[in-house]
Amino acid sequence: MRKPFAFALMLAATLGLAACDKASEDKAQDAQEHSQNAQEKMNDAQDKVNEANEEKAKAAADQAEAQQKAAEEARDDATPATTAPNTTVPAEPAKQ
């Protein structure tokens, strides 16, 4: 009596566990979905990195342009101002 009862109990437990487990096809589909999501997120991250690099390059160009203008202004401030042409009053001719 113990053996048939033990076999029936083991059979019921095995069927119960098998019914709760996902099929391997379901697991494969889930893995594929997760892989696609991960790839999309990687693409988004790469796009953001590219945008950041473009902004960084633009900022560097703007900074170089600002430094060049500052150097030009400093050079212009260092040169003497132009003066009016030398205007002399003609001397009066000597009287005899």
ABEGO torsion letter per residue (X at the ends): XAAAAAAAAAAAAAAAAAAABBBAAAAAAAAAAAAAAAAAAAAAAAAAAAAAAAAAAAAAAAAAAAAAAAAAAAAAAABBBBBBBBBBBBBBBBBX
